[in-house]
Amino acid sequence: MPDSKKLMDEIYRVLRLGGVCFFAAGNRFVLIEAHYHLPLLSVIPKWMAHKYIKIFKKSDYYYETHLTYWGLKKLVNQFEINDYTIQIIKNPIKFYASEMVTENSLSHFIYLNILKIAYWICPTYIWVLKKRLYD
């Protein structure tokens, strides 16, 4: 998103009081970047990322600006956040997310325990944002 702050301000503006918005965002701290599937792409400086994706012939320019967990929280701080991330990982079948993690598998157990300790490294956050009833 070229200007995520502008987007969130517009979403906030058009929502009614108590209105909700589905919000899913990737974390900057991921080993493999989701769009171009290159290691550490979202972590390196932007000027280096442009060269990196050109070398691998993925694109001419790296447009994405991923935020950290704390950056995302700051981005949506005008909303009430209902975080579904852990619930979805705990119950992938209920939330139709079993292609991401197999319930009751070793990886399921590992993911849940790592996120209890270091939630800030979660690769993707799933939140429902609510415009507060007071403005």
C-alpha positions as CSV (number, residue, x, y, z in Angstrom):
1,M,0.0,0.0,0.0
2,P,1.7,3.3,-1.1
3,D,0.1,5.3,1.7
4,S,-1.4,3.1,4.4
5,K,-2.1,6.0,6.8
6,K,-4.2,7.7,4.1
7,L,-6.1,4.5,3.5
8,M,-6.9,3.9,7.2
9,D,-8.0,7.5,7.6
10,E,-10.4,7.1,4.7
11,I,-11.8,3.8,6.0
12,Y,-12.3,5.5,9.4
13,R,-14.1,8.4,7.7
14,V,-16.5,6.3,5.8
15,L,-17.4,3.9,8.6
16,R,-20.4,4.6,10.7
17,L,-20.0,4.7,14.5
18,G,-19.7,1.1,15.5
19,G,-18.9,0.0,11.9
20,V,-16.4,-2.7,11.3
21,C,-13.6,-3.4,8.8
22,F,-11.7,-6.7,8.2
23,F,-8.0,-6.0,8.4
24,A,-5.3,-8.5,7.4
25,A,-1.7,-7.4,7.2
26,G,1.7,-9.1,6.8
27,N,4.4,-8.5,9.3
28,R,7.6,-6.8,8.2
29,F,9.6,-9.4,10.2
30,V,9.1,-12.5,8.0
31,L,11.7,-14.8,6.5
32,I,10.0,-15.0,3.1
33,E,8.2,-12.0,1.7
34,A,4.6,-13.0,0.6
35,H,4.3,-11.2,-2.7
36,Y,7.6,-11.9,-4.4
37,H,8.6,-15.0,-2.3
38,L,12.2,-13.7,-1.7
39,P,14.0,-14.2,1.6
40,L,14.2,-11.1,3.9
41,L,12.9,-8.8,1.2
42,S,10.6,-6.8,3.5
43,V,13.3,-6.4,6.1
44,I,16.1,-4.9,4.0
45,P,16.2,-1.1,3.1
46,K,14.0,-0.1,0.2
47,W,16.8,0.9,-2.1
48,M,18.3,-2.5,-1.7
49,A,15.0,-4.2,-2.1
50,H,14.5,-2.6,-5.5
51,K,17.8,-4.1,-6.7
52,Y,17.1,-7.4,-5.1
53,I,13.8,-8.0,-6.9
54,K,15.4,-6.8,-10.2
55,I,18.2,-9.3,-9.9
56,F,15.6,-12.1,-9.5
57,K,13.5,-10.7,-12.3
58,K,10.4,-10.4,-10.0
59,S,9.7,-6.7,-10.8
60,D,11.4,-3.4,-11.5
61,Y,10.4,-1.7,-8.3
62,Y,9.5,-2.8,-4.7
63,Y,6.3,-0.9,-3.9
64,E,5.3,-2.7,-0.6
65,T,6.0,-1.0,2.7
66,H,5.5,-3.7,5.4
67,L,5.1,-2.6,9.0
68,T,6.1,-4.3,12.2
69,Y,3.5,-5.4,14.7
70,W,3.9,-2.1,16.6
71,G,3.7,-0.1,13.4
72,L,0.5,-1.8,12.5
73,K,-0.9,-1.1,15.9
74,K,0.0,2.5,15.5
75,L,-1.5,2.6,12.0
76,V,-5.0,1.5,13.3
77,N,-4.9,3.1,16.8
78,Q,-8.0,5.1,16.0
79,F,-10.0,1.9,15.9
80,E,-10.9,-0.7,18.5
81,I,-9.0,-3.8,17.5
82,N,-10.5,-7.3,17.8
83,D,-7.6,-9.6,17.2
84,Y,-8.6,-13.0,15.7
85,T,-5.0,-14.1,14.8
86,I,-4.5,-16.6,17.6
87,Q,-8.1,-17.9,17.5
88,I,-7.7,-18.7,13.8
89,I,-4.4,-20.5,14.4
90,K,-5.9,-22.4,17.4
91,N,-9.0,-23.4,15.3
92,P,-8.0,-23.5,11.6
93,I,-10.9,-25.7,10.7
94,K,-13.5,-23.4,12.2
95,F,-12.1,-20.4,10.4
96,Y,-11.4,-22.2,7.1
97,A,-7.7,-21.7,7.5
98,S,-6.6,-25.4,7.5
99,E,-4.5,-24.8,4.3
100,M,-2.2,-22.6,6.5
101,V,-1.8,-24.9,9.5
102,T,-3.0,-28.4,10.2
103,E,-4.8,-28.6,13.5
104,N,-3.2,-30.8,16.2
105,S,0.0,-31.2,14.1
106,L,3.5,-30.6,15.4
107,S,3.7,-27.4,13.5
108,H,0.4,-26.3,15.0
109,F,1.7,-26.9,18.5
110,I,5.0,-25.1,17.7
111,Y,3.3,-22.0,16.2
112,L,0.9,-21.6,19.1
113,N,3.7,-21.8,21.7
114,I,6.1,-19.5,19.8
115,L,3.3,-16.9,19.4
116,K,2.6,-17.0,23.1
117,I,6.1,-15.9,23.7
118,A,6.8,-13.7,20.7
119,Y,3.5,-12.6,19.1
120,W,5.4,-9.7,17.4
121,I,7.0,-12.3,14.9
122,C,3.6,-13.6,13.7
123,P,3.8,-13.5,9.8
124,T,0.2,-12.2,9.4
125,Y,-2.3,-10.5,11.7
126,I,-6.1,-10.9,11.3
127,W,-8.0,-8.1,13.0
128,V,-11.5,-6.8,12.9
129,L,-11.4,-3.0,13.3
130,K,-14.3,-1.2,14.9
131,K,-15.0,2.5,14.8
132,R,-15.7,3.4,18.3
133,L,-19.2,4.5,19.3
134,Y,-17.8,7.9,20.3
135,D,-16.0,10.0,17.8
